[in-house]
Amino acid sequence: DALTLYDRIIREDETNSTARKRKVAVLRGQRRYTDAIKELTEYLQKFMSDGEAWQELVDLYLKEGDYGKAAFCMEELLLSNPHNAIYYTRFAEIKYTQGGLENMETAKTYFGHAMMLNPKNVRALFGLQLSCQQIACSGKATSQKKKEAHRLAEFTAQQIKQRYDRVLGASSSSADLVDSLSALTMGERT
């Protein structure tokens, strides 16, 4: 019934953003993600500067596993707010998830930029470490890129350990944690 009501409201006034957003929410609640994406895409053609709608579209594309389109939406958010460390981190995570050397290089760059914007962003720091480790292990990377990535991965692991030490107090558990995580991502067994 709600969808019928929202459709009628939208037909009467195409610029009613509230009805359009509520329709997307209903479709998402019904797990009709493809329909919600279609509606939200139409909405964004009229209201291109709605950051919340772009974020919602990112979430929907991620639910559908369409990382390329999710990355595009994150790029739109970055264009509208280039000083948001969270957007850089999220874009980098999507590129990391896409995999491949080129995407790892992009992820490394964006995780690094997120760290420059917010030096306390441990999530970006850990993402930087993971992307560097992936580059260091890549068969397609040049030896120079592998060495550079390995050095940066070691540096970020040290930074993560220092931050955990500050929070937990100097103990072997934080060192063991970082060593275990590094070994897992490098393909070693602990």
C-alpha angles and dihedrals in degrees: 000000000000092000091052091050093048091048090053092048091049092049089053094045118016091188094061098119095179094059091047092051092047090051089054089049091052092048091048090048088054089050090242091140097162091055091045090052091051092050093045092049090053089047092052091052087065100032104034096162096059103118094185090056091051089051091050090050090051089054092049093049090049090052088053092046093241098140095167093060092041088054090050091053091049089052088055089052091049090052091053095044112022095171098059110112091191091060091050091049093048093047089050091050091053092049090047090052091051088060131199129108097276092051091046090053090050091047090050091052094048094044087052092050090049088054091052090052094045115016090187093061101117091175090061090044091054091045089052090053093049095047091048091050090051091051091047090054096043117116090209098055120097117248090250092054090046092053092046092048092047092052092048091047090053091048093050091047088054091049091050091049091050091051092049090047090055091051100038099028122248105309138140090246093074092048090047090049094053092043091050093048091047092049092049094051093044091054096249126130122235 
